[in-house]
Amino acid sequence: MTLGDGVLQADVIQVGRRSRLLVRVTDAAQLAPFQGRSWRLGDEILLEGPTDAANAAALRHAIPALRPQPVGQGVSAGTGDRLGTATCGHVRAFRHHGAGVTPVFAQQSFREMDRLGRSPQNVLDDATYGCVAGGWDGPVGADADHIHDISRLGEAVAAGFTTFTLDPGDAVRDVQSDTGTALAGTDWTTLQTDRDETLRRYSGVPVDLGRFSLTPSDEDVIRAIVKYANAVALIVRMHDRLTELATAPYEVEIAIDETAQPTSLFEHHYFAAEAARLGVRWASMAPRYIDGFEKGVEYRGDVDALAENVAGHRAVAVRNGGYKISMHSGSDKFSIYERVIAAADGRIHLKTSGTSWLCAVEVLARRAPGLFRRVHEVSSAAYREARASYQVSAAADDDHISGIPDGDLESLVHADGTRQVLHVGYGAVLTASGHDGPLDGLIRDVLSDHRDEYLLILENHIGRHLLPFSTGGAR
């Protein structure tokens, strides 16, 4: 990897099941305040120490390539890592299959962090060490994903994240027939407007979107206000607070995808135009596309209709400044990638997360079938409640494996029903304990013992996602 002045080599090595950091420098001050031991070898100094937060910070200080930065308007992809062990495999995938795609290795939501007892600092540090282990020397982003709570912004800023995915979904309202009553709860103070002024601004005013051009009616505008006005107000408050806290360059993504109803093209335009009017600036947006997105499985809708929908949202983005379109729940949707890349004119960000956890589970199915069965058992028990947070359709009781031979377990990881149960159940699994200790530790031991196989599975699977987005791929 490209190193900083005075840093000759950096690597993360496995000592049994432990990771240790090795760095060669010409001057120990280059990596201050490094924690560990040092030896002088002629004109060089060898440093050896733990893979902890202090040493991760020292690495980012000394090696510019490890410092996250805003990813900008080029093609990019985020690869969430629930265990904090997958980044080295992600690095291999980007190196071999993702030319021209900017990686966001550190990506996790506070919802996931809280379930797993992780912090933004843990997420960023694990990604840093994965980059060192994989020898990554290109630009990297760091995405504090799906932030719902303004009070959590400071944690992500302090850790060093550079992309903040602001999610006002809690303020998005389902549109019912009685829009008049719903309007009464609109936060007009933050919006600095009122109903009549908003109607004058949008109703009957043509919106030039090329072949998607539209002229909203009073009803269209009222529906947009009811559905999204308070979400715009929340975005304004989140954005203002982030502006106060930020001490380094950053970018914002707006996520309104985890809601019950698709975002119409006018609703997208209303949201973007109102947010911009109130001073919000963002690099990408994830609207709620038409139905068919579920976690961990192929796209289940009409691919032609989705491509048309994405093209329409791209037209809205162009009309409102040209920001990127972001594709959340993007894991395993291989049938749509080429079409949505073309529909978005290549200005797109892909988010994956749970699929890397399933790569880890695949190793368990191959190498530790007894542990895999326990993981599945815990996941199944947790699925009924945990599924409420995700777009999934697997039935809670349709996934039984007791009679399946060990040799056939791996195939289950690729079966839609099992895949969704395992995908959603990660939180229960990684916080569960048995007579032989926490499952988290047992899983990590298996992955450590079969590290090369684990990394190869990650490289191939994530690489399959990246190839259509890369400069050497289908485009």
C-alpha positions as CSV (number, residue, x, y, z in Angstrom):
1,M,0.0,0.0,0.0
2,T,1.0,3.6,-0.4
3,L,2.5,4.6,2.9
4,G,3.3,7.9,4.6
5,D,6.7,9.6,5.1
6,G,8.9,7.4,7.1
7,V,6.6,4.4,7.1
8,L,8.1,1.5,5.1
9,Q,5.7,-1.3,5.7
10,A,2.5,-2.0,7.6
11,D,0.7,-5.4,8.0
12,V,-1.7,-7.2,10.2
13,I,-0.6,-10.8,10.9
14,Q,-2.4,-13.7,12.6
15,V,-0.7,-15.2,15.7
16,G,-2.9,-18.2,16.4
17,R,-6.3,-16.6,16.6
18,R,-5.1,-13.2,17.5
19,S,-4.3,-10.3,15.2
20,R,-1.1,-8.3,15.7
21,L,0.1,-5.1,14.0
22,L,3.6,-4.9,12.5
23,V,5.0,-1.7,11.2
24,R,8.5,-0.8,9.8
25,V,9.4,2.9,10.1
26,T,12.5,5.0,9.8
27,D,11.5,7.1,12.8
28,A,9.2,5.9,15.6
29,A,7.8,9.4,15.9
30,Q,6.1,8.8,12.5
31,L,3.6,6.5,14.2
32,A,3.3,8.2,17.6
33,P,1.5,7.4,19.9
34,F,2.0,3.8,18.9
35,Q,1.2,1.2,21.6
36,G,3.4,-1.9,21.7
37,R,7.1,-2.9,21.5
38,S,9.9,-1.7,19.2
39,W,13.2,-3.0,18.0
40,R,15.9,-1.1,16.1
41,L,17.1,-3.0,13.0
42,G,19.9,-1.0,11.5
43,D,18.4,2.2,10.1
44,E,14.9,0.9,10.6
45,I,12.6,0.4,13.6
46,L,10.2,-2.5,13.8
47,L,7.0,-1.9,15.8
48,E,4.7,-4.6,17.0
49,G,1.5,-4.1,18.9
50,P,-2.2,-4.8,19.3
51,T,-4.9,-4.0,16.8
52,D,-6.6,-1.5,19.1
53,A,-8.1,1.9,18.8
54,A,-4.9,3.8,19.6
55,N,-2.9,2.0,17.0
56,A,-5.6,2.4,14.4
57,A,-5.6,6.1,15.0
58,A,-1.8,6.2,14.7
59,L,-2.0,4.4,11.4
60,R,-4.6,6.8,10.0
61,H,-2.4,9.7,11.1
62,A,0.7,8.3,9.5
63,I,-0.8,6.8,6.3
64,P,-3.0,9.1,4.2
65,A,-4.7,6.3,2.3
66,L,-6.3,5.0,5.5
67,R,-8.0,8.3,6.2
68,P,-11.7,8.3,5.1
69,Q,-12.9,11.0,2.8
70,P,-16.1,11.9,1.1
71,V,-16.5,9.6,-1.9
72,G,-18.0,12.3,-4.2
73,Q,-20.1,11.8,-7.4
74,G,-18.3,8.8,-8.9
75,V,-19.5,5.2,-8.8
76,S,-19.2,3.9,-5.2
77,A,-20.2,0.9,-3.1
78,G,-20.5,0.3,0.6
79,T,-19.7,-3.1,2.1
80,G,-21.0,-3.3,5.6
81,D,-19.3,-5.8,8.0
82,R,-21.3,-6.9,11.0
83,L,-18.5,-8.9,12.5
84,G,-15.6,-6.5,11.8
85,T,-13.7,-9.3,10.1
86,A,-14.6,-9.0,6.4
87,T,-12.8,-5.9,5.2
88,C,-9.7,-7.8,4.0
89,G,-12.0,-9.9,1.8
90,H,-13.8,-6.8,0.6
91,V,-10.4,-5.2,-0.3
92,R,-9.6,-8.2,-2.5
93,A,-13.0,-7.9,-4.2
94,F,-12.5,-4.2,-5.0
95,R,-8.9,-4.8,-6.2
96,H,-9.8,-7.7,-8.5
97,H,-13.4,-6.9,-9.6
98,G,-14.1,-3.2,-8.7
99,A,-11.9,-1.0,-10.8
100,G,-13.2,2.5,-10.8
101,V,-15.6,1.9,-7.8
102,T,-14.8,3.9,-4.7
103,P,-15.1,1.6,-1.6
104,V,-16.9,2.4,1.6
105,F,-15.5,-0.3,3.9
106,A,-16.6,1.2,7.2
107,Q,-20.4,1.2,6.9
108,Q,-22.9,0.4,9.7
109,S,-26.1,1.8,11.1
110,F,-26.6,2.7,14.8
111,R,-29.4,0.1,14.8
112,E,-26.9,-2.6,14.0
113,M,-24.2,-1.2,16.2
114,D,-26.5,-1.1,19.2
115,R,-27.6,-4.7,18.6
116,L,-24.0,-5.9,18.5
117,G,-22.5,-3.7,21.2
118,R,-20.3,-1.9,18.7
119,S,-19.5,1.8,18.4
120,P,-18.6,4.0,15.4
121,Q,-15.0,3.8,16.5
122,N,-15.1,0.0,16.5
123,V,-16.5,0.0,12.9
124,L,-13.9,2.5,11.6
125,D,-11.0,0.8,13.3
126,D,-11.9,-2.7,12.1
127,A,-12.1,-1.3,8.6
128,T,-8.7,0.4,9.0
129,Y,-7.0,-2.9,10.0
130,G,-8.8,-4.7,7.2
131,C,-7.4,-2.2,4.7
132,V,-3.9,-2.7,6.2
133,A,-4.2,-6.5,6.1
134,G,-5.4,-6.4,2.5
135,G,-2.9,-3.8,1.3
136,W,-5.5,-1.3,0.2
137,D,-4.0,2.0,-1.0
138,G,-6.8,3.8,-2.8
139,P,-9.4,6.2,-1.5
140,V,-11.9,5.0,1.1
141,G,-15.1,6.4,2.5
142,A,-16.7,5.8,5.9
143,D,-20.5,5.8,6.2
144,A,-22.5,6.2,9.4
145,D,-25.5,4.6,8.0
146,H,-29.2,5.3,8.6
147,I,-28.9,7.8,11.4
148,H,-32.3,8.4,12.9
149,D,-31.3,10.2,16.1
150,I,-29.7,13.6,16.0
151,S,-28.0,12.9,19.3
152,R,-25.9,10.1,17.8
153,L,-24.3,12.4,15.2
154,G,-21.5,13.4,17.5
155,E,-20.3,9.8,18.0
156,A,-19.9,9.3,14.3
157,V,-18.2,12.7,13.8
158,A,-15.8,12.0,16.6
159,A,-14.9,8.6,15.2
160,G,-13.9,10.1,11.9
161,F,-16.8,9.2,9.6
162,T,-17.1,11.2,6.4
163,T,-20.5,10.2,5.0
164,F,-23.5,10.6,7.1
165,T,-26.7,8.9,5.9
166,L,-29.5,10.9,7.5
167,D,-32.7,8.9,7.7
168,P,-35.8,10.9,8.6
169,G,-38.0,7.8,8.1
170,D,-39.5,8.1,11.5
171,A,-41.1,11.3,10.4
172,V,-42.5,10.0,7.1
173,R,-46.2,9.6,7.3
174,D,-48.3,7.0,5.4
175,V,-50.8,8.8,3.3
176,Q,-54.4,8.0,4.2
177,S,-57.6,9.4,2.8
178,D,-58.0,12.1,5.5
179,T,-55.1,14.3,4.5
180,G,-56.7,17.4,6.0
181,T,-56.4,16.0,9.6
182,A,-52.8,14.9,8.9
183,L,-51.8,18.4,7.7
184,A,-52.6,19.8,11.1
185,G,-49.4,18.1,12.5
186,T,-47.0,19.6,9.9
187,D,-44.0,21.4,11.3
188,W,-44.5,24.6,9.4
189,T,-42.1,26.5,11.8
190,T,-39.0,24.5,10.7
191,L,-40.2,24.5,7.1
192,Q,-40.6,28.3,7.2
193,T,-43.7,28.2,5.1
194,D,-47.4,27.2,5.2
195,R,-49.9,25.2,3.3
196,D,-51.1,27.9,1.0
197,E,-47.6,29.1,0.1
198,T,-46.5,25.5,-0.6
199,L,-49.4,25.0,-2.9
200,R,-48.6,28.2,-4.8
201,R,-45.0,27.0,-5.1
202,Y,-45.8,23.6,-6.6
203,S,-49.4,23.1,-7.7
204,G,-49.9,23.5,-11.4
205,V,-46.2,24.4,-11.9
206,P,-44.6,22.2,-14.5
207,V,-41.5,20.2,-13.4
208,D,-39.2,19.6,-16.4
209,L,-37.9,16.0,-16.1
210,G,-37.5,15.3,-19.8
211,R,-39.7,12.3,-20.7
212,F,-40.8,12.1,-17.0
213,S,-42.0,15.8,-16.9
214,L,-45.1,16.3,-14.7
215,T,-47.4,19.0,-13.5
216,P,-48.6,18.3,-9.9
217,S,-52.2,19.0,-8.9
218,D,-53.3,20.3,-5.5
219,E,-53.9,16.7,-4.4
220,D,-50.4,15.7,-5.4
221,V,-48.9,18.5,-3.4
222,I,-51.1,17.9,-0.3
223,R,-50.1,14.2,-0.4
224,A,-46.4,15.2,-0.6
225,I,-46.8,17.5,2.3
226,V,-48.6,14.9,4.5
227,K,-46.1,12.2,3.6
228,Y,-42.8,14.1,3.6
229,A,-43.0,17.6,5.1
230,N,-42.1,16.6,8.6
231,A,-39.3,14.4,7.2
232,V,-37.9,17.4,5.4
233,A,-38.1,19.3,8.7
234,L,-36.2,16.6,10.5
235,I,-33.5,16.5,7.8
236,V,-33.1,20.2,8.2
237,R,-32.5,19.8,12.0
238,M,-30.1,16.9,11.5
239,H,-28.2,18.7,8.8
240,D,-27.9,21.9,10.8
241,R,-26.6,19.9,13.8
242,L,-24.1,18.0,11.6
243,T,-22.8,21.3,10.2
244,E,-22.2,22.5,13.8
245,L,-20.3,19.3,14.8
246,A,-18.2,18.6,11.7
247,T,-14.5,19.4,11.9
248,A,-13.4,17.9,8.6
249,P,-14.9,17.5,5.0
250,Y,-18.0,15.4,4.9
251,E,-20.9,14.5,2.7
252,V,-24.6,13.7,3.4
253,E,-26.8,11.0,2.0
254,I,-30.5,11.3,2.5
255,A,-32.3,8.0,3.0
256,I,-36.1,7.7,2.7
257,D,-36.1,4.1,1.5
258,E,-37.2,2.3,4.7
259,T,-40.8,3.4,4.5
260,A,-44.1,1.7,3.7
261,Q,-44.9,3.4,0.4
262,P,-42.8,4.1,-2.7
263,T,-41.7,7.6,-3.4
264,S,-43.4,9.1,-6.4
265,L,-41.3,11.3,-8.7
266,F,-43.1,14.4,-7.6
267,E,-42.7,13.5,-3.9
268,H,-38.9,13.1,-4.6
269,H,-38.9,16.5,-6.3
270,Y,-40.9,18.1,-3.4
271,F,-38.5,16.6,-0.8
272,A,-35.4,17.7,-2.7
273,A,-36.6,21.2,-3.6
274,E,-37.8,21.9,0.0
275,A,-34.6,20.6,1.6
276,A,-32.5,22.7,-0.8
277,R,-34.6,25.8,-0.1
278,L,-33.9,25.3,3.6
279,G,-30.1,25.1,3.1
280,V,-29.6,21.3,3.1
281,R,-26.8,20.0,0.9
282,W,-26.3,16.4,0.1
283,A,-24.3,14.1,-2.3
284,S,-26.8,11.2,-2.7
285,M,-30.3,10.2,-2.0
286,A,-32.1,6.8,-1.6
287,P,-35.8,7.2,-2.4
288,R,-38.2,4.3,-1.8
289,Y,-38.3,2.6,-5.2
290,I,-41.1,0.5,-6.4
291,D,-41.7,-2.9,-4.7
292,G,-39.4,-5.9,-5.1
293,F,-36.5,-5.2,-2.8
294,E,-36.0,-7.7,0.0
295,K,-33.0,-8.5,2.1
296,G,-30.5,-11.1,1.0
297,V,-32.3,-12.3,-2.1
298,E,-32.7,-11.5,-5.8
299,Y,-35.0,-8.6,-6.8
300,R,-38.5,-9.8,-6.8
301,G,-40.3,-7.2,-8.9
302,D,-40.4,-6.3,-12.6
303,V,-36.9,-5.4,-13.7
304,D,-38.1,-3.3,-16.6
305,A,-40.4,-1.3,-14.3
306,L,-37.6,-0.8,-11.8
307,A,-35.2,0.5,-14.5
308,E,-37.9,3.0,-15.6
309,N,-38.5,4.0,-12.0
310,V,-34.8,4.6,-11.3
311,A,-34.5,6.6,-14.6
312,G,-37.3,8.8,-13.3
313,H,-35.6,9.3,-10.0
314,R,-32.4,10.1,-11.8
315,A,-34.2,12.8,-13.8
316,V,-35.4,14.3,-10.5
317,A,-31.9,14.2,-9.1
318,V,-30.6,16.0,-12.2
319,R,-33.4,18.6,-11.9
320,N,-32.4,19.3,-8.3
321,G,-28.6,19.5,-8.6
322,G,-27.4,16.2,-10.0
323,Y,-26.7,14.2,-6.9
324,K,-26.2,10.4,-7.0
325,I,-28.9,7.8,-6.7
326,S,-28.3,5.4,-3.9
327,M,-29.4,1.8,-4.0
328,H,-30.0,0.4,-0.5
329,S,-30.8,-3.3,0.2
330,G,-28.6,-3.8,-2.8
331,S,-27.2,-7.2,-1.9
332,D,-27.7,-10.1,-4.2
333,K,-29.8,-8.2,-6.8
334,F,-27.7,-9.4,-9.7
335,S,-30.5,-9.3,-12.2
336,I,-30.9,-5.5,-11.9
337,Y,-27.4,-4.1,-11.7
338,E,-26.7,-3.4,-15.3
339,R,-30.2,-2.0,-15.9
340,V,-30.1,0.4,-12.9
341,I,-26.6,1.6,-13.6
342,A,-27.7,2.6,-17.1
343,A,-30.9,4.1,-15.8
344,A,-28.9,6.2,-13.3
345,D,-26.4,7.3,-15.9
346,G,-23.7,5.6,-13.9
347,R,-24.2,8.1,-11.0
348,I,-25.0,5.5,-8.4
349,H,-24.0,4.2,-5.0
350,L,-24.6,0.6,-4.0
351,K,-25.1,-0.5,-0.4
352,T,-24.5,-4.0,0.8
353,S,-24.3,-5.3,4.4
354,G,-25.9,-8.5,5.5
355,T,-24.6,-10.5,2.5
356,S,-21.1,-10.4,4.0
357,W,-22.5,-12.0,7.2
358,L,-24.0,-14.7,5.1
359,C,-20.5,-15.4,3.6
360,A,-19.4,-16.0,7.2
361,V,-22.3,-18.3,7.8
362,E,-21.4,-20.2,4.6
363,V,-18.0,-21.0,6.2
364,L,-19.8,-22.4,9.2
365,A,-22.0,-24.6,7.1
366,R,-18.9,-26.0,5.4
367,R,-16.6,-26.3,8.3
368,A,-18.6,-26.3,11.6
369,P,-22.1,-27.8,10.8
370,G,-23.0,-28.2,14.5
371,L,-22.3,-24.5,15.1
372,F,-24.2,-23.6,11.9
373,R,-27.3,-25.5,13.2
374,R,-27.1,-23.5,16.4
375,V,-26.8,-20.3,14.5
376,H,-29.9,-21.3,12.5
377,E,-31.8,-22.2,15.6
378,V,-31.2,-18.9,17.3
379,S,-31.9,-17.0,14.0
380,S,-35.2,-18.8,13.5
381,A,-36.3,-18.1,17.1
382,A,-35.5,-14.4,16.7
383,Y,-36.9,-14.0,13.2
384,R,-40.5,-13.4,14.0
385,E,-39.7,-10.2,16.0
386,A,-36.5,-9.1,14.2
387,R,-38.2,-9.2,10.7
388,A,-40.2,-6.1,11.6
389,S,-37.0,-4.0,10.9
390,Y,-36.4,-5.4,7.5
391,Q,-38.1,-6.0,4.1
392,V,-38.4,-9.8,4.0
393,S,-41.1,-12.3,3.2
394,A,-39.8,-15.6,4.5
395,A,-42.4,-17.2,6.8
396,A,-41.4,-17.6,10.4
397,D,-42.1,-21.3,10.4
398,D,-41.1,-22.4,6.9
399,D,-37.4,-23.1,7.5
400,H,-36.6,-26.4,9.1
401,I,-33.2,-28.1,8.8
402,S,-33.1,-30.9,11.4
403,G,-33.4,-33.6,8.9
404,I,-30.8,-32.2,6.4
405,P,-27.4,-34.0,6.3
406,D,-24.4,-31.9,7.2
407,G,-23.1,-32.2,3.7
408,D,-26.1,-30.4,2.4
409,L,-26.2,-27.5,4.8
410,E,-24.1,-25.2,2.5
411,S,-26.9,-25.2,-0.1
412,L,-29.3,-23.8,2.5
413,V,-27.3,-20.6,2.8
414,H,-28.2,-19.9,-0.8
415,A,-31.9,-20.8,-0.4
416,D,-34.1,-17.7,-0.2
417,G,-36.1,-18.6,3.0
418,T,-33.1,-19.7,5.0
419,R,-31.1,-16.8,3.7
420,Q,-33.5,-14.3,5.0
421,V,-33.9,-16.0,8.4
422,L,-30.1,-16.0,8.8
423,H,-29.8,-12.5,7.5
424,V,-32.2,-11.0,10.0
425,G,-31.2,-13.1,12.9
426,Y,-27.6,-11.9,13.2
427,G,-28.2,-9.7,16.2
428,A,-29.6,-12.6,18.3
429,V,-26.8,-14.9,17.1
430,L,-23.9,-12.6,17.9
431,T,-25.2,-11.8,21.4
432,A,-26.2,-15.4,22.3
433,S,-24.2,-17.7,24.6
434,G,-24.2,-21.4,25.1
435,H,-22.5,-23.9,27.5
436,D,-19.3,-23.5,25.6
437,G,-19.3,-19.7,25.5
438,P,-20.6,-16.8,23.4
439,L,-21.6,-17.8,19.8
440,D,-19.8,-14.7,18.6
441,G,-16.5,-16.0,19.9
442,L,-17.1,-19.5,18.5
443,I,-17.9,-18.1,15.1
444,R,-14.8,-15.9,15.1
445,D,-12.7,-18.9,15.9
446,V,-14.0,-20.9,13.0
447,L,-13.4,-17.9,10.6
448,S,-9.9,-17.5,12.0
449,D,-9.1,-21.2,11.5
450,H,-10.4,-21.1,7.9
451,R,-9.4,-17.5,7.1
452,D,-8.2,-18.1,3.5
453,E,-11.5,-19.8,2.6
454,Y,-13.5,-17.1,4.3
455,L,-11.7,-14.3,2.4
456,L,-12.1,-16.2,-0.9
457,I,-15.8,-16.5,-0.4
458,L,-16.0,-12.8,0.4
459,E,-13.9,-11.8,-2.6
460,N,-15.9,-13.9,-5.0
461,H,-19.3,-12.9,-3.7
462,I,-18.7,-9.2,-3.2
463,G,-16.8,-9.2,-6.5
464,R,-19.9,-10.5,-8.3
465,H,-21.7,-7.4,-7.0
466,L,-19.0,-5.0,-8.0
467,L,-18.2,-6.2,-11.5
468,P,-21.2,-4.6,-13.3
469,F,-20.3,-1.3,-11.6
470,S,-16.6,-1.4,-12.5
471,T,-14.8,0.2,-15.4
472,G,-14.0,-3.3,-16.6
473,G,-17.4,-4.7,-16.1
474,A,-20.7,-4.7,-18.0
475,R,-20.8,-1.0,-18.7
